[in-house]
Amino acid sequence: MEKTKVLILGSLAFDYIMGFKENFINAVSIDHDKEEYQSTVTADSRHQFFGGTAGNIAYNLGLLSIARVSLFGSVGNDFERLGYKDHINKFNNIDLMVEEYDNLFTAACYIVNDIKANQMIIFHGGALDKCKDLDLSEKITQPNEYVFAINSTQSVEAMTNFSIQLFDLGIPSIFDPGQVTPLFQKESLLKILKRSDILIGNNHEINQIKEKSDLDEESILGYVRAIIITKGSEGSQLLYKDERNKMFNMKIPIASPIEVKDTTGAGDGYRAGILTGLTLNMTLIDSCRLGAIVGSFVVETSGAQTQQYNIEQVKQRFFTTFGYTPGELEKI
């Protein structure tokens, strides 16, 4: 049986982006001796976006329209009221498998940017905190249909539980701890790595994992089949071992966008490209290159789920960037 499904685990959230035309330094009063803090910020702009790692990944998979997507998570009473549900349901290849909690709000991230590009961020987990109580086996009746899952950023407890459930269901997984990497303890980190197939993170996150686990990259590859390191404008890096235990280190350049408006969600677009490549049975290096292509479309608009592109544009940019198109992608 040909596997065409991917499972997305992670956060679904509303992003509220605001602008402040002054410098935060001039708006903050701190008395360290008295432990007193005061700050008054009057934002001059406010934009609401659909966000969260799982939502961002799923949105790009919806645009690519190749994999069958199961989007799993916990949301609050505002998920439908504020339009997120309809926003996702417009994609015919996405199955929304979320638990809705009437007494909670969907996770929200409030970000204020000042004139120096400093950020003030407040995150409210809300219904996202309920993910730790969810059981994949209650939702997934045919796990053999899934080519891959991504276990992306949410609470340590939820990610740990999901790693066990995915392993028990026999679904290969990508471990993507993201911003919560500092919260992992060595023991839980090693347990998840043992149950994962691919580790992905940015330079800082991978270095934190190495420090916390007391493992170098070669040793981590004794647990997972590959490590993918994202490096923003410097591209990305793929590390893996072949059947003879020889280690390879492949550099993947970025794909040039038409313009860069907002880099928010570019990494999630990259992950959607990898999952699409794996669904098409492309090599891991070609899947990472496809990730670079998808990420380049994300940065061309403001917000992580506002970009529009199709598979023909993806194929054209892949050829322009790398000088060839993988056969698995060409035949679509």
Residue frames relative to the residue before (quaternion, step in Angstrom):
aa qw qx qy qz dx dy dz
M 1.0000 0.0000 0.0000 0.0000 0.00 0.00 0.00
E 0.3960 -0.7137 0.5280 0.2345 3.57 -0.89 0.95
K 0.3004 -0.7590 0.5548 0.1609 3.55 -0.82 1.04
T 0.0205 -0.8265 0.5618 -0.0300 3.57 -0.79 1.03
K 0.6279 0.5728 -0.3288 0.4118 3.60 1.25 -0.14
V 0.0788 -0.7475 0.6548 0.0790 3.53 -1.25 0.61
L 0.2834 -0.7556 0.5742 0.1381 3.53 -1.15 0.73
I 0.1601 -0.7990 0.5774 0.0503 3.57 -0.77 1.09
L 0.0209 -0.7825 0.6212 -0.0360 3.55 -0.73 1.17
G 0.4428 0.6721 -0.4971 0.3243 3.58 -0.89 0.86
S 0.7222 -0.4618 0.3180 0.4051 3.53 -1.25 -0.38
L 0.1371 -0.6962 0.6956 0.1126 3.49 -1.33 0.61
A 0.1233 0.8238 -0.5305 0.1576 3.57 -0.54 1.14
F 0.3796 -0.6515 0.5927 0.2831 3.51 -1.36 0.26
D 0.2040 -0.7643 0.6016 0.1108 3.56 -0.96 0.92
Y 0.0988 -0.7771 0.6204 0.0384 3.58 -0.82 1.03
I 0.0869 -0.8218 0.5630 -0.0078 3.56 -0.35 1.29
M 0.0157 -0.8136 0.5800 -0.0387 3.57 -0.72 1.09
G 0.2971 -0.7559 0.5603 0.1626 3.55 -1.21 0.58
F 0.1249 -0.7684 0.6258 0.0485 3.54 -1.14 0.77
K 0.3259 -0.8116 0.4593 0.1551 3.59 -0.46 1.22
E 0.6501 0.4562 -0.3271 0.5120 3.56 1.25 0.29
N 0.5631 -0.5589 0.4725 0.3838 3.54 -1.37 -0.18
F 0.5241 -0.6518 0.4417 0.3245 3.60 -0.82 0.96
I 0.5844 0.6108 -0.3693 0.3861 3.57 1.04 -0.78
N 0.7085 0.4555 -0.2499 0.4776 3.57 1.06 -0.78
A 0.6973 0.4626 -0.2639 0.4797 3.58 1.26 -0.18
V 0.6668 0.4919 -0.2827 0.4832 3.56 1.31 0.08
S 0.0923 -0.7618 0.6396 0.0455 3.55 -1.08 0.84
I 0.0228 0.8088 -0.5839 0.0661 3.59 -0.65 1.15
D 0.0669 -0.7507 0.6566 0.0308 3.55 -0.97 0.96
H 0.2761 -0.8089 0.4983 0.1454 3.56 -0.12 1.30
D 0.6322 0.5478 -0.3418 0.4283 3.60 1.01 -0.74
K 0.7528 0.3548 -0.1941 0.5194 3.57 0.95 -0.90
E 0.3381 -0.7555 0.4795 0.2914 3.57 1.36 -0.18
E 0.4226 0.6839 -0.4749 0.3581 3.53 0.95 1.00
Y 0.0423 -0.7935 0.6067 -0.0197 3.53 -1.03 0.89
Q 0.0782 0.7794 -0.6201 0.0445 3.55 -1.02 0.79
S 0.1006 0.7811 -0.6100 0.0880 3.54 -0.99 0.88
T 0.0610 -0.7737 0.6303 0.0222 3.54 -0.99 0.91
V 0.0032 -0.8020 0.5944 -0.0596 3.54 -0.59 1.20
T 0.1278 -0.7813 0.6080 0.0590 3.57 -0.75 1.04
A 0.2567 -0.7976 0.5300 0.1303 3.55 -0.33 1.24
D 0.3112 -0.7659 0.5377 0.1656 3.55 -1.02 0.82
S 0.7767 0.1544 -0.1192 0.5989 3.58 1.29 -0.11
R 0.0320 -0.7895 0.6129 -0.0034 3.55 -1.19 0.56
H 0.0221 0.7909 -0.6095 0.0496 3.56 -0.84 1.04
Q 0.2418 -0.7586 0.5891 0.1376 3.55 -1.01 0.84
F 0.0276 -0.7964 0.6039 -0.0146 3.56 -0.90 0.98
F 0.4560 -0.6100 0.5573 0.3306 3.52 -1.27 0.42
G 0.0839 0.8275 -0.5453 0.1039 3.58 -0.83 0.95
G 0.4187 0.6609 -0.5633 0.2657 3.50 -1.33 -0.47
T 0.5893 -0.6184 0.3793 0.3555 3.59 -0.95 0.82
A 0.6828 0.4849 -0.2986 0.4577 3.58 0.84 -0.93
G 0.6565 0.5142 -0.3064 0.4590 3.57 0.97 -0.86
N 0.6611 0.5133 -0.3069 0.4530 3.58 0.96 -0.87
I 0.6493 0.5060 -0.3138 0.4732 3.57 0.96 -0.87
A 0.6747 0.5069 -0.2961 0.4473 3.57 0.87 -0.99
Y 0.6226 0.5554 -0.3483 0.4273 3.60 0.96 -0.82
N 0.6833 0.4720 -0.2879 0.4770 3.59 0.90 -0.88
L 0.6256 0.5137 -0.3366 0.4810 3.58 1.07 -0.67
G 0.6082 0.5438 -0.3439 0.4648 3.57 1.15 -0.60
L 0.6591 0.4956 -0.3058 0.4758 3.59 0.97 -0.83
L 0.6703 0.4957 -0.3001 0.4636 3.58 0.98 -0.83
S 0.1182 -0.8666 0.4769 0.0878 3.56 1.24 -0.64
I 0.4481 0.6595 -0.4769 0.3698 3.57 0.86 0.99
A 0.7551 0.3282 -0.1882 0.5355 3.58 0.74 -1.05
R 0.3958 -0.6364 0.5964 0.2875 3.53 -1.30 0.45
V 0.1737 -0.8463 0.5024 0.0341 3.58 -0.48 1.22
S 0.1259 -0.7345 0.6611 0.0872 3.53 -1.05 0.90
L 0.1229 -0.7987 0.5886 0.0243 3.57 -0.52 1.24
F 0.0652 -0.8382 0.5379 -0.0614 3.51 -0.39 1.34
G 0.3812 0.7320 -0.5108 0.2408 3.60 -0.91 0.81
S 0.4742 -0.6487 0.5178 0.2936 3.54 -1.36 -0.26
V 0.0209 -0.8046 0.5925 -0.0338 3.57 -0.88 0.98
G 0.4604 -0.7060 0.4780 0.2471 3.55 -1.28 0.34
N 0.7736 -0.3910 0.2588 0.4262 3.53 -1.36 -0.16
D 0.6680 0.5029 -0.3031 0.4571 3.61 1.23 -0.26
F 0.4298 0.7347 -0.4438 0.2803 3.58 1.29 -0.15
E 0.7217 0.3772 -0.2267 0.5342 3.57 0.94 -0.87
R 0.6512 0.5578 -0.3197 0.4033 3.60 0.88 -0.95
L 0.7567 0.3687 -0.2001 0.5015 3.60 1.00 -0.79
G 0.6652 -0.6041 0.2673 0.3479 3.55 1.24 0.48
Y 0.4619 0.7023 -0.4537 0.2959 3.60 1.21 -0.11
K 0.6309 0.5551 -0.3323 0.4282 3.58 0.98 -0.83
D 0.6829 0.4638 -0.2806 0.4896 3.60 0.88 -0.92
H 0.5966 0.5840 -0.3423 0.4311 3.56 1.10 -0.74
I 0.7139 0.4166 -0.2404 0.5089 3.60 0.98 -0.85
N 0.6756 0.5305 -0.2991 0.4155 3.58 0.94 -0.85
K 0.5299 0.6240 -0.4210 0.3907 3.62 1.21 -0.15
F 0.6407 0.4881 -0.3252 0.4955 3.60 1.26 -0.27
N 0.3913 -0.7573 0.4792 0.2091 3.56 -0.64 1.13
N 0.7043 0.4706 -0.2723 0.4564 3.60 1.16 -0.47
I 0.6330 0.5067 -0.3440 0.4734 3.61 1.26 0.19
D 0.1669 -0.7546 0.6295 0.0803 3.54 -0.90 1.03
L 0.2547 -0.7866 0.5509 0.1133 3.54 -0.52 1.24
M 0.0050 0.8249 -0.5604 0.0738 3.57 -0.33 1.31
V 0.2859 0.7900 -0.4896 0.2333 3.57 0.84 1.03
E 0.3652 -0.6684 0.5981 0.2493 3.51 -1.31 0.47
E 0.1935 -0.7920 0.5719 0.0902 3.58 -0.77 1.04
Y 0.1606 -0.7881 0.5918 0.0534 3.57 -0.87 1.05
D 0.3698 -0.7805 0.4683 0.1866 3.56 -0.40 1.28
N 0.7183 0.4511 -0.2503 0.4668 3.61 1.11 -0.60
L 0.7075 0.4115 -0.2543 0.5152 3.59 1.28 0.13
F 0.4229 -0.6578 0.5514 0.2905 3.55 -1.31 0.27
T 0.5508 -0.5535 0.5009 0.3733 3.54 -1.27 0.42
A 0.6275 -0.5456 0.3919 0.3937 3.57 -1.09 0.68
A 0.0513 -0.8030 0.5937 0.0015 3.58 -1.08 0.72
C 0.1560 -0.7655 0.6200 0.0724 3.51 -1.13 0.79
Y 0.1393 -0.7900 0.5957 0.0398 3.56 -0.70 1.14
I 0.0081 -0.8188 0.5704 -0.0644 3.57 -0.52 1.21
V 0.0627 -0.7732 0.6306 0.0243 3.56 -0.86 1.00
N 0.1582 -0.7846 0.5963 0.0613 3.57 -0.84 1.05
D 0.2366 -0.7705 0.5695 0.1611 3.59 -0.87 0.89
I 0.7326 -0.4431 0.2805 0.4339 3.61 -1.27 0.02
K 0.6776 0.4603 -0.2898 0.4949 3.61 1.25 -0.30
A 0.5076 -0.6654 0.3894 0.3846 3.57 1.37 0.26
N 0.3723 0.6744 -0.5275 0.3582 3.59 1.18 0.56
Q 0.2202 -0.7930 0.5570 0.1115 3.57 -1.09 0.68
M 0.1517 -0.7160 0.6720 0.1130 3.50 -1.23 0.69
I 0.0352 -0.8340 0.5483 -0.0505 3.58 -0.52 1.20
I 0.0200 -0.7550 0.6554 0.0014 3.54 -1.02 0.93
F 0.0789 -0.8076 0.5843 0.0137 3.57 -0.74 1.06
H 0.1032 -0.7760 0.6209 0.0406 3.55 -0.96 0.95
G 0.3713 -0.7756 0.4710 0.1967 3.58 -0.50 1.21
G 0.0788 -0.8350 0.5394 0.0743 3.59 0.92 -0.82
A 0.8520 -0.0592 0.0738 0.5150 3.55 -0.86 -1.01
L 0.5200 0.6513 -0.4136 0.3666 3.59 1.16 -0.46
D 0.6179 0.5744 -0.3387 0.4166 3.58 1.09 -0.70
K 0.6115 0.5663 -0.3427 0.4334 3.60 1.24 -0.35
C 0.4666 0.7028 -0.4400 0.3079 3.61 1.20 -0.25
K 0.5983 0.5945 -0.3587 0.3998 3.57 1.10 -0.65
D 0.6855 0.4815 -0.2751 0.4718 3.60 1.22 -0.43
L 0.5578 0.6391 -0.3792 0.3696 3.60 1.26 -0.19
D 0.2150 -0.7705 0.5921 0.0970 3.54 -1.15 0.73
L 0.3929 -0.7513 0.4828 0.2193 3.58 -0.50 1.20
S 0.6292 0.5706 -0.3453 0.3991 3.58 1.01 -0.75
E 0.6141 0.5429 -0.3497 0.4538 3.59 1.21 -0.40
K 0.7212 0.4227 -0.2300 0.4982 3.59 1.20 -0.52
I 0.7606 0.3586 -0.1758 0.5118 3.56 1.03 -0.81
T 0.1348 -0.8289 0.5418 0.0327 3.55 -0.39 1.25
Q 0.7743 0.2117 -0.1285 0.5824 3.59 1.21 -0.45
P 0.1132 -0.8479 0.5158 0.0467 3.60 0.37 1.22
N 0.5874 0.5969 -0.3692 0.4030 3.61 1.16 -0.47
E 0.5873 0.5774 -0.3711 0.4290 3.61 1.25 -0.13
Y 0.6461 0.5488 -0.3100 0.4305 3.59 1.26 -0.35
V 0.3326 -0.7450 0.5478 0.1853 3.54 -0.82 1.04
F 0.7938 -0.1072 0.0972 0.5908 3.59 1.06 -0.72
A 0.1680 -0.7251 0.6523 0.1430 3.52 -1.40 0.32
I 0.1994 -0.7387 0.6193 0.1761 3.54 -1.25 0.37
N 0.2160 -0.7652 0.6021 0.0727 3.52 -0.79 1.18
S 0.0508 0.8607 -0.4995 0.0843 3.55 0.29 1.32
T 0.8351 -0.3661 0.1528 0.3810 3.47 -1.46 0.38
Q 0.3286 0.6512 -0.6480 0.2194 3.49 -0.98 1.11
S 0.7801 -0.2983 0.1842 0.5182 3.63 -1.05 -0.45
V 0.6218 -0.5497 0.4081 0.3803 3.56 -1.21 0.58
E 0.6519 0.5266 -0.3181 0.4434 3.58 0.94 -0.88
A 0.6633 0.4983 -0.3062 0.4668 3.59 0.93 -0.89
M 0.6754 0.4930 -0.3005 0.4588 3.60 0.88 -0.92
T 0.6301 0.5225 -0.3281 0.4714 3.58 1.06 -0.73
N 0.6629 0.5026 -0.3018 0.4657 3.58 0.90 -0.94
F 0.6738 0.4972 -0.3024 0.4554 3.58 0.91 -0.90
S 0.6196 0.5451 -0.3585 0.4364 3.61 1.00 -0.68
I 0.6406 0.5096 -0.3109 0.4829 3.57 1.05 -0.78
Q 0.6784 0.5024 -0.2915 0.4499 3.57 0.88 -0.97
L 0.6511 0.5103 -0.3141 0.4658 3.59 0.95 -0.85
F 0.6458 0.5200 -0.3136 0.4627 3.56 0.97 -0.87
D 0.6723 0.4962 -0.2915 0.4656 3.57 0.94 -0.91
L 0.6800 0.4729 -0.2769 0.4872 3.59 1.12 -0.69
G 0.4419 -0.7163 0.4386 0.3150 3.59 1.25 -0.24
I 0.4709 0.6536 -0.4559 0.3784 3.61 1.17 0.57
P 0.4085 -0.7048 0.5179 0.2612 3.63 -0.63 1.06
S 0.1042 -0.8379 0.5356 0.0168 3.59 -0.95 0.79
I 0.3265 -0.6765 0.6269 0.2065 3.49 -1.39 0.52
F 0.2398 -0.7652 0.5842 0.1252 3.58 -0.78 1.04
D 0.0208 0.8176 -0.5640 0.1139 3.55 -0.53 1.27
P 0.0602 -0.8732 0.4824 0.0353 3.63 0.48 1.16
G 0.1982 -0.8441 0.4860 0.1097 3.60 1.19 -0.43
Q 0.8693 -0.1109 0.0855 0.4740 3.55 -1.04 -0.89
V 0.6716 0.4947 -0.3179 0.4507 3.62 1.14 -0.41
T 0.3141 0.7820 -0.4867 0.2301 3.62 1.26 0.09
P 0.6700 0.5110 -0.3307 0.4250 3.66 0.84 -0.81
L 0.6510 0.5475 -0.3116 0.4236 3.61 1.18 -0.50
F 0.5678 0.6077 -0.3850 0.4000 3.60 1.22 -0.28
Q 0.2983 -0.7037 0.6155 0.1921 3.52 -1.17 0.73
K 0.6944 -0.5058 0.3107 0.4067 3.57 -1.18 0.57
E 0.6789 0.5193 -0.3055 0.4197 3.59 0.79 -1.01
S 0.6978 0.4547 -0.2822 0.4761 3.60 0.83 -0.96
L 0.6104 0.5585 -0.3450 0.4432 3.58 1.09 -0.72
L 0.6799 0.4860 -0.2873 0.4680 3.59 0.88 -0.92
K 0.6245 0.5452 -0.3384 0.4452 3.58 1.04 -0.76
I 0.6755 0.4782 -0.2965 0.4766 3.57 0.97 -0.86
L 0.6321 0.5364 -0.3373 0.4459 3.61 0.94 -0.83
K 0.6415 0.5352 -0.3212 0.4459 3.60 1.00 -0.79
R 0.7402 0.4016 -0.2146 0.4947 3.56 1.11 -0.66
S 0.6402 0.5303 -0.3138 0.4587 3.61 1.28 -0.02
D 0.4080 -0.7124 0.5204 0.2349 3.56 -1.26 0.48
I 0.7919 0.0964 -0.0216 0.6026 3.57 1.08 -0.77
L 0.1937 -0.7454 0.6267 0.1189 3.56 -1.12 0.78
I 0.0014 -0.7991 0.6009 -0.0182 3.59 -0.87 0.95
G 0.2607 0.7450 -0.5870 0.1800 3.55 -1.10 0.76
N 0.5531 -0.5779 0.4511 0.3958 3.56 -1.24 0.14
N 0.7648 -0.3856 0.2522 0.4502 3.57 -1.31 0.15
H 0.6803 0.5032 -0.2821 0.4521 3.54 0.88 -1.02
E 0.6764 0.4999 -0.2926 0.4550 3.59 0.92 -0.92
I 0.6578 0.4961 -0.3171 0.4698 3.59 0.94 -0.84
N 0.6371 0.5153 -0.3298 0.4687 3.61 1.00 -0.73
Q 0.6286 0.5233 -0.3302 0.4711 3.59 1.06 -0.73
I 0.6452 0.5172 -0.3161 0.4651 3.58 0.99 -0.84
K 0.6396 0.5207 -0.3198 0.4663 3.58 0.98 -0.82
E 0.6731 0.4983 -0.2910 0.4626 3.56 0.96 -0.90
K 0.7004 0.4793 -0.2724 0.4533 3.57 0.89 -0.94
S 0.7319 0.4288 -0.2308 0.4767 3.57 1.02 -0.80
D 0.3237 -0.7490 0.4955 0.2977 3.59 1.29 -0.37
L 0.5449 0.5857 -0.4016 0.4459 3.56 1.12 0.76
D 0.3319 -0.6898 0.5909 0.2547 3.57 -1.15 0.56
E 0.7382 -0.4257 0.2696 0.4485 3.57 -1.27 0.14
E 0.6512 0.5181 -0.3225 0.4511 3.60 0.96 -0.84
S 0.6606 0.4995 -0.3065 0.4692 3.59 1.02 -0.76
I 0.6116 0.5382 -0.3489 0.4633 3.60 1.05 -0.73
L 0.6472 0.5204 -0.3162 0.4586 3.59 1.09 -0.71
G 0.5297 0.5726 -0.4220 0.4621 3.57 1.28 0.16
Y 0.6774 0.4452 -0.2678 0.5207 3.56 1.33 -0.32
V 0.8015 0.1798 -0.0686 0.5661 3.59 0.83 -1.03
R 0.5494 -0.6346 0.4280 0.3351 3.58 -1.19 0.43
A 0.8133 0.0344 -0.0009 0.5808 3.59 1.19 -0.45
I 0.1920 -0.7244 0.6472 0.1398 3.52 -1.33 0.49
I 0.1012 -0.7767 0.6203 0.0420 3.56 -0.90 0.97
I 0.0987 -0.7994 0.5925 0.0111 3.56 -0.72 1.14
T 0.2006 -0.7790 0.5841 0.1081 3.59 -0.67 1.09
K 0.1172 -0.8303 0.5448 0.0003 3.56 -0.94 0.95
G 0.5820 -0.6214 0.3714 0.3704 3.57 1.08 0.69
S 0.8494 -0.0905 0.0871 0.5127 3.57 -0.85 -0.99
E 0.6282 0.5292 -0.3339 0.4624 3.59 1.28 -0.22
G 0.6045 -0.5840 0.3534 0.4106 3.59 1.24 0.14
S 0.4598 -0.6546 0.5108 0.3149 3.56 -1.06 -0.76
Q 0.2988 -0.7517 0.5732 0.1312 3.51 -1.34 0.25
L 0.1420 -0.7792 0.6077 0.0586 3.58 -0.97 0.90
L 0.0419 -0.7847 0.6184 -0.0035 3.55 -0.81 1.06
Y 0.1728 0.7798 -0.5864 0.1349 3.58 -0.89 0.91
K 0.3405 -0.7064 0.5766 0.2293 3.55 -1.33 0.23
D 0.3822 -0.7068 0.5383 0.2542 3.58 -1.06 0.69
E 0.7503 -0.4076 0.2719 0.4438 3.57 -1.32 -0.02
R 0.6707 0.4649 -0.2929 0.4981 3.60 1.24 -0.35
N 0.5119 -0.6770 0.3802 0.3677 3.57 1.36 0.25
K 0.4149 0.6757 -0.4916 0.3599 3.57 1.19 0.55
M 0.3413 -0.7691 0.5121 0.1724 3.55 -0.85 1.01
F 0.1371 -0.7815 0.6066 0.0502 3.56 -1.00 0.93
N 0.1263 -0.7740 0.6193 0.0368 3.54 -1.12 0.80
M 0.0202 -0.8343 0.5480 -0.0573 3.57 -0.20 1.33
K 0.2415 -0.7639 0.5837 0.1320 3.57 -0.91 0.94
I 0.1403 -0.7860 0.6002 0.0479 3.57 -0.93 0.96
P 0.3065 -0.7679 0.5277 0.1947 3.62 -0.55 1.07
I 0.5674 -0.5587 0.4599 0.3929 3.55 -1.27 0.24
A 0.3810 -0.6437 0.5936 0.2970 3.54 -1.35 0.22
S 0.4523 -0.7189 0.4600 0.2588 3.58 -0.83 0.95
P 0.2941 -0.7455 0.5700 0.1812 3.59 -0.76 1.02
I 0.6320 -0.5024 0.4117 0.4228 3.56 -1.29 0.20
E 0.7545 -0.1453 0.0996 0.6322 3.55 1.13 -0.80
V 0.3389 -0.7183 0.5641 0.2256 3.55 -1.24 0.38
K 0.0832 -0.8104 0.5799 0.0084 3.57 -0.55 1.22
D 0.7920 -0.0889 0.1275 0.5904 3.58 0.93 -0.92
T 0.2882 -0.7916 0.5162 0.1544 3.60 -0.66 1.07
T 0.4047 0.7257 -0.4709 0.2962 3.60 1.27 -0.02
G 0.8311 0.2153 -0.1683 0.4843 3.58 -0.83 0.99
A 0.4205 0.7163 -0.4737 0.2927 3.61 1.23 -0.03
G 0.6487 0.5244 -0.3104 0.4559 3.57 1.02 -0.81
D 0.6404 0.5069 -0.3224 0.4785 3.58 1.08 -0.68
G 0.6031 0.5312 -0.3478 0.4829 3.58 1.13 -0.62
Y 0.6079 0.5544 -0.3306 0.4624 3.56 1.06 -0.81
R 0.6714 0.4975 -0.2928 0.4647 3.56 0.92 -0.91
A 0.6232 0.5283 -0.3373 0.4677 3.59 1.05 -0.72
G 0.6331 0.5266 -0.3249 0.4652 3.58 1.05 -0.73
I 0.6381 0.5185 -0.3255 0.4670 3.59 0.97 -0.83
L 0.6746 0.4985 -0.2980 0.4556 3.58 0.85 -0.96
T 0.6336 0.5186 -0.3280 0.4712 3.58 1.06 -0.74
G 0.6469 0.5207 -0.3142 0.4601 3.58 0.97 -0.84
L 0.6609 0.4989 -0.3024 0.4721 3.57 0.98 -0.85
T 0.6161 0.5407 -0.3366 0.4634 3.57 1.10 -0.69
L 0.7068 0.4404 -0.2454 0.4962 3.58 1.08 -0.79
N 0.4354 -0.7101 0.4350 0.3420 3.59 1.35 0.00
M 0.2876 0.7418 -0.5393 0.2761 3.57 1.05 0.79
T 0.5984 -0.5270 0.4372 0.4160 3.58 -1.23 0.30
L 0.6279 -0.5531 0.3825 0.3918 3.55 -1.20 0.44
I 0.6379 0.5198 -0.3404 0.4550 3.61 1.00 -0.71
D 0.6625 0.4758 -0.3098 0.4886 3.61 0.99 -0.76
S 0.6123 0.5427 -0.3475 0.4580 3.59 1.09 -0.64
C 0.6474 0.4978 -0.3115 0.4859 3.59 1.05 -0.77
R 0.6334 0.5166 -0.3295 0.4727 3.58 1.02 -0.74
L 0.6238 0.5115 -0.3344 0.4872 3.57 1.07 -0.71
G 0.6044 0.5568 -0.3449 0.4535 3.58 1.10 -0.69
A 0.6421 0.5211 -0.3153 0.4655 3.57 1.02 -0.83
I 0.6349 0.5285 -0.3256 0.4599 3.57 1.04 -0.77
V 0.6790 0.4860 -0.2988 0.4620 3.58 0.82 -0.98
G 0.6402 0.5420 -0.3231 0.4382 3.59 0.95 -0.85
S 0.6360 0.5501 -0.3313 0.4278 3.58 1.07 -0.71
F 0.6347 0.5095 -0.3366 0.4736 3.61 1.12 -0.50
V 0.6083 0.5884 -0.3510 0.4007 3.59 1.08 -0.75
V 0.7127 0.4876 -0.2728 0.4241 3.60 0.89 -0.93
E 0.5673 0.6365 -0.3742 0.3647 3.59 1.23 -0.20
T 0.7539 0.2637 -0.1844 0.5728 3.61 1.26 -0.14
S 0.5275 -0.6070 0.4827 0.3467 3.58 -1.27 0.28
G 0.7341 0.3220 -0.2797 0.5284 3.56 -0.80 1.05
A 0.5090 -0.6879 0.4445 0.2648 3.55 -1.16 0.68
Q 0.7763 0.2659 -0.1543 0.5503 3.60 1.23 -0.25
T 0.4880 0.6495 -0.4472 0.3741 3.58 0.89 0.93
Q 0.5363 0.6456 -0.3967 0.3718 3.60 1.23 -0.36
Q 0.1349 -0.7632 0.6269 0.0791 3.54 -1.25 0.58
Y 0.2220 0.7438 -0.6086 0.1645 3.58 -0.88 0.97
N 0.2539 -0.7584 0.5750 0.1724 3.59 -1.25 0.25
I 0.7204 -0.4733 0.2953 0.4122 3.55 -1.29 0.26
E 0.6141 0.5457 -0.3602 0.4419 3.60 1.07 -0.60
Q 0.6444 0.5024 -0.3162 0.4821 3.58 1.02 -0.75
V 0.6207 0.5404 -0.3287 0.4632 3.56 1.08 -0.74
K 0.6672 0.4981 -0.3017 0.4644 3.59 0.89 -0.92
Q 0.6541 0.5187 -0.3141 0.4521 3.57 0.96 -0.87
R 0.6864 0.4656 -0.2901 0.4774 3.61 0.91 -0.89
F 0.5892 0.5546 -0.3713 0.4555 3.61 1.09 -0.60
F 0.6796 0.4810 -0.2934 0.4698 3.59 0.86 -0.94
T 0.6460 0.5262 -0.3177 0.4525 3.59 0.97 -0.85
T 0.7100 0.4681 -0.2521 0.4617 3.57 0.99 -0.87
F 0.8345 0.2426 -0.0843 0.4874 3.57 0.77 -1.03
G 0.5045 -0.7025 0.3917 0.3139 3.59 1.27 -0.04
Y 0.7635 0.1749 -0.1456 0.6044 3.58 1.25 0.22
T 0.2637 -0.7222 0.6069 0.2014 3.56 -1.32 0.18
P 0.4669 -0.6754 0.4819 0.3060 3.65 -0.70 0.95
G 0.5845 -0.6206 0.3985 0.3381 3.56 -0.99 0.86
E 0.6346 0.5490 -0.3280 0.4340 3.56 1.04 -0.79
L 0.6814 0.4547 -0.2701 0.5059 3.56 1.15 -0.67
E 0.6307 0.5756 -0.3283 0.4038 3.56 1.01 -0.83
K 0.7085 0.4960 -0.2747 0.4203 3.58 0.95 -0.85
I 0.5125 0.6401 -0.4272 0.3810 3.61 1.25 -0.09
